[in-house]
Amino acid sequence: RRVSSDLGSDVQVLVGGIDDPGRKRRAEQTLNDASLVLSMSATMNRQLERAGRASEVFPFTSSGERYRLSPRPAEGEILFVGRVGRPKGVDLLLQAATQLPYRFRLVGPELPDYDVHAEVRRLGLLERVTVHGEATESLPALYANSRMTVLPSRSEGLPCVLGEALLSGRPAVASNVGAVHELIDDNVGRLVPSEDPQ
C-alpha cells in the first residue's frame, strides 16, 4: 500500500502464496482494495479464486543467464537456500540429516526465533552441517558444487530456489505445499509431505 500511495496509483498486490494462515489474513485484507492482483502460478490463482478474488497469472522464475547447467559433483553437499528457520522446515531438515550420511549447507539469513547453531550442536551435526549465511552473489557456484537442493518448507508460493536448482541441473526434494508441484515432479526431483522429516 505504501508503494502504491507513493506512486499515486491504485493498490496493486503480487501474491506469492496464501496457504499460510497469517499470510492469508493479510492478503485478504489487502485484496479488497486492490485494482489488480497478480499471482505467480495457477495454484495461487485458484487459492485467490477460493478467497473471492481472481488474479492474473504472472509466471516468475529465476534467470537462465545467471544459473547454468553444470556437471554434478560426486561428493557434493545437499544444499538448502532460504530463510534459515522453522517456516522453511530447517528443523525438519536437520532431523532428517541425522539419518543420512551426507554433508549439508544451509544458505540464507538466520531467523531470530530459531537458533540453528544450537540445533546443529544438539543433534551432533557439527561435522556435517555448514551454516553459510547469506550468499546472494555466490549462489550459482553453491548450486554448481551441490549434489541436490532441498526445500522442506511448511508454506510456499512458487519458490525461486527450486527454479535456480533446476536451471543449475540439480534435482530437488521439496515439501508438497503451495505451487511447488508446478515445478517439481519425479522427473526432476521428489515431492514429500510437509512436516515429515523421513
N, C-alpha and C positions, 0 to 999 in steps of 0.2 A: 504493500500500500504506500509506503513511504516513497519508493522509487516512482510509482505512478503519479503520486502527488507532486513530487519534484519535477516530473516531466510535464505536468499539467494535462495528463491523459486519463482515460478511464482505467480502472484497475484491470490488470492482466495477471493471470495466475498460471504458472507452469507447475503442474502437479507431478511429482516423481513417484508417488505411490501412497495409497491411503489405507493400507492393510494394518497399520499400527493405530491403536485406538486414539492416542494423543494426537498423532498426525491427522487422523480422520476428523477429529473435532475441529482442529484449526482450519483444515481445508474447507469443511462445511460452512464455517463462519465466514470465510472469505469468498466462497463460491457465489453466494447470493449477491455480492457487489460486483462481480467480475463481468466485463463486457466480452471477454474472450478467454477461453480456457484451452490450454494446450497440454497434452499428455505425451509421454514418451513411448507408449506401447498400446496395443489393442486391449491387453488385460487391464491396464489402468483406465482406459476409456470405458470399459464395461463396469468397473468399480464406480466411476463417476456417474454413469447412467443409473446405476442402482441407488446412488445418493441423490438422484434427481437432476443431474446436470451433465450433459454430454460435452465432449471436448473434441477438438481437432487433434488428430494424432500427428505428432511431430517427432519422427524417429531420431534418436540421438545415440551416437556411439562414439567410439574412440577413433583417432586419426590413423589411417593406414600408412601415412607418411612417417609417423613417429615410431610406431610399433611394427616391426617386420619379422617375418618368419626366420627362425634360426634353428639349427640342429639342437636337439635336446641332449643335455649332458647326462651321462650315465649315472653320475653321483650327485646330481643337482639337489638343491633343497626344495622342500614344499613351501610355497610362497603364499602368504596372506597379505592382502593390501586393503586397508580400510581403517576406520576408527577403531583403535585397539580397546575394546571393552565388551561388555555383555550384549548390547544390542546387535553387534556384529557376530556374536557367538564365539568370541575368543576363549571364553571359559570352556565351552564345549570342545573347541579345537584342542586346547591343552589337555583335557581329559582323554581325548582320542589319541593324542601324541604319546601318552603313557603306554599305549598298547601297540605302538608302531615303531619300527627300527630306524626311522628317517630323521633327518635334520629339518628344522622348521625356521623360517624367517618371517617375523611379524613386522610389516611396514605400515606406518601411518601414525597419526597423532594419538597419544595415550589419553583416554578419557579420565577425568579426575576422580570419578567414583569407582574406579577399578584399578587395583594395584597389581598390574600384570607381572612385575618383577617378583613380588611376594608369592604370587600364584605359581610362577615358574619354579621358584625355590621350594615351595611347599610340595610340589609334585615331583621333585627330583629331576627336573629337566634342564638344569643349568648347562649341561654339556651339549644339549641337542636343540635348544631354542634360543634364537637370537632376536632380541627386541631392537629393531633397527631405528625406529623413529621415522620422522617424515623424510621422504626421498623423491620429491617431485621430479627433479632433473635426472636422477639415475634410474628411474623406473624401467625404461627399456632394457637396460643392462641387467637389472634384477630379474625381469621376466626371462631374458636370454639365459641366465645362469640357473634357472629353476627347472625342476623336472615336471612340476604341475602347480596349479593355483587352487586354493581352497577358499570358499566363502560360506561359512556356516551361519549366516545371518538369521535372526529371528524375524526380521522385517526388511523388505527391499522394494524398490521400484524396478528399474531396469539398470542394474549396476554397470558402470563403465569398466570396472575392474575386469569383469568377465569378457567384455569386448576386447580389452587390451590383451588379456591372456590368449584369446583365440587368434587375434591378429599376430601374436608372437609365436603361434604354433604350439601353445601349451594346452593340454586338456585341463578341464576344471571340474572340481567336485563342489557342488553348491546346494544349499537348502532350497527346497521347492517352495519358495514364497514369492509373493508379488508376481512380476513378469519374468522371473529367472528362466522359466520353462520356454520362453520365446527365444532364448539364446542357447540353452544347454539341453542336449539330448544324448542318447547313448553313442552317437557318432563322434561327439566332441568332448565327452565327459560323463558325469553322472549326477543325477538329481537325488538328493537324500532328504528324508523327513527333517523338518525343523525340530530343534530341541533334542536330537538324538546323537550323542557322541559316538555311537557304534558305527 
